[in-house]
Amino acid sequence: MKYYHSSPVLYEKGFSIIINDVAVPTEDSTLYYFDYDQRSQSVNMEFPHFHIFYEMMILLSPKAYHFVEGKRYDMVSNDIILLPPSVLHQSVYLPGPPSDRIVIGFMLPRQMIEQKPGYREILSIFDCATPILRFHREEQNRIFERLNEIINLQLTVHNPQIRDLMIHNKFIEFLFTLYSLRNQNHYVPNVEDTGIREKIYTITNYIHTHYSDDISLGSLADIFYISPYYLSHQFKDVTGYTVVQYIQLTRVKNAQYLLLNSKDKITKIAEQTGFSSFSQFNRVFRKFCGMSPSDYKNTSRQTSYAMTLASKEM
């Protein structure tokens, strides 16, 4: 583990910390996942997604983009993006060498947050209007010192129960440091209109927030004042999907979440996610997932949380 060449943070490709690797997290879960790795343009996320946990990414490489609810944010080395639960986001890395980054996902029990106002106050940094934090080197040193201390705990404390507790406490210090420096953030969001790609991402965000409605290529064209023909071609160029495929995939991904986190019957989930009938739901779900909704529900509960988190291409 060495200091990154352009950052005061310790970094080693492939290093990770996992605390409480549970199959299906609930609102009572406490868990952490630290992932020190790389992402390249070839594995850019094709699909905006959201999590039930808090997530942050520290970019170490020179530049990347991140779309949050349809809006593009430019990132440079040592920027930190903060993503609360259920916020749609998608990262885009540039051509060239893979981008080094650190991804941290975590959950704290809802009861803990509700009963201790201090946690709610610290976590308010995830609700700021601008999700990117950019600091000068002096502030970076303070922030990343806390993160480096977490790494040292992982490497030197051998009792797992004590180590996990110490990492939790140190991580709260890390969050508090971000909170205490929040007013020194000097990130300036993009203000220019950068073209059709941003328009398409705005439309994908609309799909993600209206997937249960009766939406189509024609209705989207009307809402966003764009011709159906032009929207169809540009949407496929930007996302790799047709509008219909994207709507279906959005519905399927939300159905996957409900299948694992809701007690509703599968027929009810089909209705909640915008499918016109159970037979359509079953057919489309099989097309994208290779199995029926009921089989997915049974088999996916055996998949670990860490693997689910690691599969997300931040």
C-alpha positions in Angstrom: 0.0 0.0 0.0 1.6 3.3 -1.2 0.6 6.9 -1.5 -1.0 7.6 -4.8 1.3 9.7 -7.0 -1.1 12.7 -7.3 -3.0 12.3 -4.0 -2.4 12.1 -0.3 -4.4 8.9 -0.1 -3.0 5.3 0.2 -3.9 3.2 -2.8 -3.3 -0.3 -4.0 -5.2 -1.8 -7.0 -7.4 -4.6 -5.8 -7.4 -3.8 -2.1 -10.8 -4.0 -0.4 -12.5 -4.0 3.0 -15.8 -5.8 3.6 -17.7 -5.6 6.9 -20.9 -7.6 7.3 -21.3 -9.4 3.9 -25.0 -10.1 4.0 -27.1 -11.6 1.2 -30.0 -9.1 1.3 -29.4 -5.9 3.3 -32.4 -4.5 5.2 -33.0 -1.2 6.9 -31.5 -2.7 10.1 -28.2 -3.6 8.4 -24.8 -2.2 9.2 -22.2 -2.8 6.5 -19.3 -1.4 4.7 -17.5 -2.1 1.4 -14.3 -0.3 0.3 -13.1 -1.0 -3.2 -9.7 0.3 -4.4 -9.6 -0.5 -8.1 -9.8 0.7 -11.7 -12.4 1.2 -14.4 -11.9 1.8 -18.1 -14.1 3.2 -20.9 -14.7 -0.4 -22.0 -16.7 -1.1 -18.9 -18.6 2.2 -18.6 -22.1 1.6 -17.1 -24.7 1.3 -19.9 -27.5 1.9 -17.5 -28.2 4.4 -14.7 -28.9 2.7 -11.5 -29.5 3.3 -7.8 -28.6 1.6 -4.5 -30.4 1.1 -1.2 -27.1 2.2 0.5 -25.0 5.3 0.7 -22.2 5.4 -1.8 -19.2 7.6 -2.5 -16.5 7.6 -5.1 -13.1 9.2 -4.9 -11.6 9.7 -8.4 -7.8 9.5 -8.5 -7.2 9.6 -12.2 -7.2 12.9 -14.0 -10.8 13.1 -15.3 -14.2 11.4 -15.5 -17.8 12.3 -15.8 -20.7 11.3 -13.6 -24.4 11.7 -14.4 -26.6 12.2 -11.4 -30.4 12.2 -12.1 -29.7 13.2 -15.7 -27.2 16.0 -15.0 -23.6 15.7 -15.9 -20.8 16.5 -13.5 -17.2 16.8 -14.5 -14.7 15.2 -12.1 -11.0 15.6 -11.7 -8.4 13.9 -9.5 -9.3 13.9 -5.8 -12.9 14.9 -6.3 -15.4 13.0 -4.2 -19.0 12.3 -5.3 -21.6 11.6 -2.6 -24.7 9.5 -3.6 -27.5 8.9 -1.1 -29.8 5.9 -1.4 -32.2 5.8 -4.4 -30.5 8.4 -6.5 -30.0 7.5 -10.1 -26.4 7.8 -11.3 -24.0 6.6 -14.0 -20.3 7.1 -14.4 -18.5 7.6 -17.7 -14.7 7.1 -18.0 -12.6 8.5 -20.8 -10.6 6.7 -23.5 -7.1 5.7 -22.6 -5.6 4.0 -19.5 -8.0 2.7 -16.9 -9.1 5.2 -14.3 -8.1 4.6 -10.7 -10.8 5.3 -8.1 -12.0 4.3 -4.6 -15.6 3.3 -4.1 -17.2 3.2 -0.6 -20.6 1.8 0.0 -22.2 1.7 3.5 -25.4 1.3 5.4 -26.3 2.2 9.0 -29.3 0.9 10.8 -32.3 3.2 10.4 -33.0 3.0 14.1 -29.5 4.2 14.9 -29.9 7.2 12.5 -33.3 8.0 13.9 -32.4 7.8 17.5 -29.1 9.7 17.3 -29.6 13.1 15.6 -25.8 13.5 15.2 -25.8 10.7 12.5 -28.6 12.5 10.6 -26.7 15.8 10.7 -23.4 14.2 9.4 -25.2 12.3 6.7 -26.8 15.6 5.5 -23.7 16.1 3.3 -25.3 13.5 1.0 -28.2 15.8 0.4 -26.4 18.9 -0.8 -27.5 20.5 -4.0 -24.1 19.7 -5.6 -23.0 16.0 -5.1 -19.3 16.7 -5.9 -16.8 17.8 -3.2 -13.6 19.5 -4.4 -11.0 20.7 -1.9 -7.6 22.3 -1.9 -4.6 20.2 -0.8 -4.7 21.2 2.8 -8.3 20.0 3.2 -7.5 16.9 1.1 -4.8 16.0 3.6 -7.2 16.1 6.5 -9.9 14.1 4.7 -7.6 11.4 3.3 -5.7 11.0 6.6 -8.9 9.6 8.1 -9.3 7.2 5.2 -5.6 6.1 5.5 -6.2 5.4 9.1 -9.0 3.0 8.2 -6.6 1.1 5.9 -4.0 0.9 8.7 -6.7 -0.5 11.0 -7.6 -3.2 8.5 -3.9 -4.2 8.1 -2.8 -4.1 11.7 -5.8 -5.1 14.0 -6.2 -8.8 13.8 -9.3 -9.3 16.1 -12.1 -8.9 13.6 -14.7 -7.8 16.1 -12.5 -5.1 17.5 -11.2 -4.1 14.0 -14.8 -3.7 12.6 -15.8 -1.5 15.5 -12.7 0.6 15.2 -13.2 1.0 11.4 -16.8 2.0 12.0 -15.7 4.7 14.5 -13.0 5.9 12.2 -15.4 6.1 9.3 -17.7 8.3 11.3 -14.7 10.5 11.9 -14.1 10.5 8.1 -17.7 11.5 7.5 -17.5 14.2 10.1 -14.4 15.6 8.5 -16.2 15.9 5.2 -19.1 17.5 7.0 -16.9 20.0 8.8 -15.3 21.1 5.5 -18.5 21.2 3.4 -18.5 25.0 3.3 -15.0 25.0 1.8 -16.1 23.0 -1.2 -15.1 24.9 -4.4 -16.6 22.7 -7.0 -18.6 24.6 -9.6 -21.2 22.6 -11.5 -21.4 22.6 -15.3 -23.6 25.4 -16.6 -23.2 25.0 -20.3 -25.5 23.0 -22.5 -23.2 20.3 -23.9 -25.6 18.8 -26.5 -27.7 15.8 -27.3 -26.0 13.4 -24.8 -27.2 15.5 -21.9 -30.7 15.7 -23.4 -30.8 11.9 -23.7 -29.7 11.5 -20.1 -32.4 13.9 -19.0 -34.9 11.6 -20.9 -33.4 8.5 -19.2 -33.9 10.1 -15.9 -37.5 10.8 -16.7 -38.0 7.2 -17.7 -36.5 6.1 -14.3 -38.9 8.3 -12.4 -42.0 7.5 -14.5 -41.4 3.8 -15.5 -44.7 2.8 -13.9 -46.7 5.2 -16.2 -47.8 4.5 -19.7 -44.7 5.9 -21.5 -43.6 5.3 -25.1 -41.4 6.8 -27.8 -44.2 9.0 -28.9 -45.1 10.4 -25.4 -41.4 11.1 -24.7 -41.0 12.9 -27.9 -44.0 15.1 -27.1 -42.8 15.8 -23.5 -39.3 16.8 -24.6 -40.3 18.6 -27.9 -38.2 16.4 -30.1 -39.2 14.4 -33.2 -39.8 10.6 -32.6 -37.5 9.8 -35.5 -34.6 11.9 -34.1 -35.1 10.7 -30.6 -35.2 7.1 -31.7 -31.8 7.3 -33.5 -30.1 9.6 -30.9 -31.3 7.5 -28.0 -29.8 4.3 -29.5 -26.5 6.1 -30.3 -26.1 7.4 -26.7 -27.4 4.5 -24.6 -27.0 1.5 -26.9 -30.7 0.6 -26.4 -33.9 1.5 -28.2 -36.4 3.5 -26.2 -38.6 0.5 -25.8 -35.7 -1.7 -24.6 -34.7 1.0 -22.1 -38.2 1.4 -20.7 -38.5 -2.4 -20.4 -35.0 -2.7 -18.8 -35.8 0.0 -16.3 -39.0 -1.7 -15.3 -37.2 -5.1 -15.0 -34.5 -3.6 -12.8 -37.0 -2.0 -10.5 -38.9 -5.3 -10.4 -35.7 -7.0 -9.4 -35.4 -4.7 -6.4 -39.0 -5.3 -5.3 -38.6 -9.0 -5.7 -35.8 -9.0 -3.2 -37.0 -6.2 -0.8 -40.8 -6.4 -0.9 -43.4 -8.8 0.4 -45.8 -8.1 -2.4 -46.9 -10.8 -4.7 -45.2 -11.1 -8.1 -48.4 -10.1 -9.8 -48.6 -6.9 -7.7 -44.9 -6.2 -8.5 -45.7 -6.5 -12.2 -48.4 -3.9 -11.9 -46.3 -1.6 -9.8 -43.5 -1.5 -12.4 -45.6 -0.6 -15.3 -46.3 -3.9 -17.1 -49.7 -4.2 -18.8 -50.1 -7.8 -17.8 -48.4 -10.6 -15.9 -47.7 -12.5 -19.1 -45.9 -9.5 -20.5 -43.9 -9.1 -17.3 -42.9 -12.7 -17.3 -41.9 -12.6 -21.0 -39.9 -9.4 -20.7 -38.2 -10.5 -17.4 -37.1 -13.8 -19.0 -35.7 -11.9 -22.0 -33.4 -9.7 -19.9 -32.7 -12.1 -17.0 -32.8 -15.5 -18.5 -35.1 -16.8 -15.8 -38.6 -16.3 -14.5 -39.3 -13.6 -11.7 -40.0 -16.4 -9.2 -36.7 -18.2 -10.0 -34.8 -14.8 -9.8 -36.3 -14.2 -6.3 -35.2 -17.6 -5.0 -31.7 -17.7 -6.5 -30.7 -14.0 -6.0 -31.2 -14.3 -2.2 -28.1 -16.5 -2.2 -26.0 -13.8 -3.8 -23.7 -11.9 -1.5 -24.1 -8.1 -1.0 -20.4 -7.6 -1.7 -20.6 -9.3 -5.1 -23.7 -7.1 -5.9 -21.9 -4.0 -4.9 -18.6 -5.0 -6.7 -20.6 -5.5 -9.9 -21.6 -1.9 -10.1 -19.4 -0.1 -12.4 -18.9 3.1 -10.5 
